């Protein structure tokens, strides 16, 4: 009914994107939730979604299930560009998220990108590592609510003091978080770490593999462009089973948001066409650089 196709391995292929048309309206008396991902039938590649929270929910829903442990759903800024189609709005909303206790901004090495994660989800991910090590309990309970993007030794020292531990333990707590993959050194200040997610490398590897496939397929086409159904079919054939976290919808947002491809509608039927982009997009010769899966 929704256009889904069944693959040879029994899994359902993502439905084709619908034509433009009137959006569905709720029956009288029903109120739609304020924050939700739009239904597939209401989503079009070229529609701009005006609600930042709805866009974030949609992006978080594009992760494979069951999800990879250590990789909570991250809404990447470049993918937000593709969904909302308004870079100024996305940048402003990300700045607001940096000041919002409900979110944590994480840095994703290998993509030169940042994303946002719900603070409660991020804290729960850290708490899973606690065990007998109180360093992770301190981070989940004290640091995540107070530090939305960066963590300094002074932040950790205050968290230790409020938890009854000596302030001198701050370096050890910060080192433990880095070893577990929850923080990363950006090379600016050795005493300052940025939040990240332990298995970010899985996501990075998936997206770079998908970018390689896009370049390989489109370079062989006339004018380096192809219809969306053709590109989706080639994607499923060439790399879908090698991906661990990403889905077709996610990589499509990544291709467009990162500037690797551009999309447009052509003809009376408004067929959706994707072409390799020039200008400031990623260099196709460099999108395949291998990234360790344990970043």
Number of C-alpha atoms within 10 A of each C-alpha: 4 11 12 11 13 11 11 8 7 8 9 11 17 17 16 16 18 14 16 13 8 7 9 9 9 9 8 6 6 8 9 10 8 9 14 15 18 13 9 14 15 15 18 17 20 17 13 15 18 13 13 17 15 19 24 25 17 22 21 19 18 19 22 16 11 8 13 16 9 19 19 20 24 26 24 25 22 23 25 28 23 26 28 22 18 14 15 11 15 20 15 10 14 21 12 11 19 16 14 14 15 16 24 29 27 26 23 23 17 17 19 8 14 19 21 25 23 17 19 17 16 25 21 15 20 25 18 12 17 16 10 8 11 16 25 25 20 21 25 23 17 19 21 23 17 15 21 22 21 21 21 18 20 14 17 25 20 16 23 23 14 13 15 8 16 13 17 13 15 22 15 13 22 24 14 16 20 18 12 17 19 25 24 24 15 12 9 8 9 10 13 18 23 20 25 28 26 24 21 26 21 21 24 22 24 22 24 22 21 28 25 18 19 25 21 13 19 18 16 11 11 9 10 16 20 21 16 20 16 12 19 20 12 15 19 16 11 15 14 18 11 13 17 17 21 22 22 20 17 21 21 23 22 25 27 25 23 22 20 22 24 18 19 14 14 11 7 6 8 11 13 19 17 23 23 22 19 13 8 9 16 16 14 17 9 11 18 17 11 13 17 12 14 12 19
